[in-house]
Structures are given as C-alpha cells and as structure tokens.
Amino acid sequence: MAARKSTVGIGEVVGFRLRAHHLTARQPAEGLLEVAGACGIQNSPPGSALQALHARVEDVTAERVDHLVGEEKSLLQTWCMRGSPYFFPTADAPVFTTGVLPTTEAARQHLIRGIGQALDTLGMELDDAVDRTAAQLEPVLSRRALAITELGEQLAGRIADTLSPAQREHWQATGPYGANQPLGEAVVHFCLRILTLRGLVCLAPRSKNTAPFVLLDEWLGTPLPHTDPAAARANLLRRYLRCYGPSTRKDFAAWLGIDAGDVDPWWTTVADELTPVEFDGSQTWIHTDDLDALHSPPTLHGVRLLPPSDPYTQMRDRNTIVDPKHQRAVWKTIGAPGTVLADGVITGIWRPRKKGRTLTLTVTTFRSMSSKLRAQLRAEAESVAALRGATDLHVEFDASGRG
C-alpha cells in the first residue's frame, strides 16, 4: 500500500472531479469518445446522454451522436452500472461490460435486485436462468432488432419448453413485477442485464420511441475481443477513482450497483496503486497517479445545464456538491430535474417543457445568481434549445428553492 497520506478539502475534491468530468472547459468535437469513456454516460431518462455530452463537448448534435452509434459504431449503448443504459466508446466496451460483471452468483444477484423472489418460486439458481436465456438468444434475435417486451415474450416462450411441468406452471403464471406480466418474462428481463455484461447483446438506436436489442457481434460485425476480467475490473475502478475520487469501497459499490461486501475483486486488483486521503473527517482513497491533480484544483467559470443522471451528479457523497436541504429536490426517483452548474457550484435545478418549436426552461435557484451568471445561463439555454430542435426559448426563474 502506498505510504504517502494527505488531507484534502472540499474545494480541491470538487475541482478535481469537475476537471475529470470535463466540466471545466468544453472539449473539442473530436474528443467526444474520450469524454464518453471517462466513466460512461448514463442515458436514462432517454436523451440525457446527449445533454451530458453537450455540456462537455463542442458542436454536439443529435445527428452526430446517432452517426457515431448507428453508422460508425464507435459509440455503443448497453445496460451497464446499476442495470442502467449507458453510452461508452466501443473500444472501451470490455471495461464497461466484463469490468462491471460481478464474479460471484450472489454478487450478480445483488446487481439485479428483485429477481430473488422469482428464483425462489421457480426453484432455480440465477446462473441457470441466465444460461437458459443465453441459449435462446440467437434463435430469437439473430438478424433482428426487438424491443424489450417482444424480446422477453419470445425468449420466455422458448425457455418454458425446457422447464419441468411445475416450473413451467409458475413461469407462465402472472408474477408480481408488472401488470399481467408472466413471471418468466420478468425473469428474462432481469437476465438480459447480465447478458449485456457478458457482451452478448446491446442496444441499437431508438426506433418508434424504444431502443431495441440486437446481438452485439452482429451489430458490430465481430465479437468483443477477449479481455482478462481482472484487468477490466481494475480499469473500471481506476476510471471511477479518476472521476469520483477520493472515494471509498462503499461508494464505489453503490455506483456500480452491488453490495459493499462484493467489491474485493475490483479493489484488491489495484490496492497497491491507491493512496489514503483524509477527506471530510473520513479516510478515503485516491489513485496515486491522481494525487498531484487532486491538490491542484482548476479555476472554475461559466454555466452548464446538466441533465438528470448526469455522470457528475452520480457521486455518492452528495453533501460534497449539494447542501442536504436541497438534495431531495435534486435526486428524485421519478421525474428528476436537471441541475444548474454555475462557476463549479450546483446552484439550482431546471426543467424543460417543449411545445411545438418553443422550449421553456424553468430554473429554480438555491441561491441568488448575479446578472453575469444569469446571462451565461441564458446563453447555455439557447444552445440547449438548439440541441432539442427548438427555435424559440423562454427562461423562467423561480426562487422558491432558496432556503
């Protein structure tokens, strides 16, 4: 373990993370893939990834991102951390697939929480359910692109034929997961999250308001290259610490979507590369190569409108960037807003409303904003309107969020 130990303040940590997230200055257009590969770009709700890239890279358009995903295929979308859809460079796919996949069945079940009740009812192990689903993928999905509902129905129908009569009865009966949804279809939906991390399926560009699944090797024209799983996990943790360090095992586990007791296969692979850092009264860890950057925070100016689930707001030590009294407004399970980043500080939330070609942005501020920052916010809002295909923009300020 590295012997050097230091103490850092909140300003240093925030500056370090903002720079790692490419939020101190927009990168040139050709840097889009590098930005997406920093720690992945979550795309839920749909379209949030486009907004997150726009906040970090010059000249981002929906057409360019669609080209990178659908034509050039240098940008890939699939289910990833916490079972959420993410964009990342295709060249980095092993990091965000193999590198995310837990090493034990128990940890894999933690990653897709909720399947346990169904497995108990069926008398089935998770890996058995996943393997049965994998065996039916090619017959169902080869040369096709299917939305999750249709894919689940067809896979579950084929799997039913392989089950014992007792299992089949439970499999085809309505389960507790969705209205009139058979238990087997819900199990398949859970299993697909593991199969994306096995590199077998991915998401094609959205069509008719849904992102269909395709076989990954058919989509790319080749399977993913074989990667040493330990190396992929180490690479993922290094990227996490670059974007969210200094951090802890517990916070890394929460970001990944597993239990803190599951993180050894990641943490132990890079343990001798880490340096302990005292932050906010607790011992945290930073990659030793990043220590100098941690102590050299950048100067922060300008305004960015970050979307819901932006990578920057995915950090688990939320008090670092948002006062506790405002956190319920920022992090909502359903209908989360975007956040206003002004001179490196989250100073409010924003919500868009589009009608025809007019975009209205309602901004709720947590503190007063100078006329200069308001002007910068409006300029940023104008670029967001263009990104969303709007020709008219209205910005409404609401100070009700101040406390």
Disulfide bonds with the S-S distance in Angstrom:
none
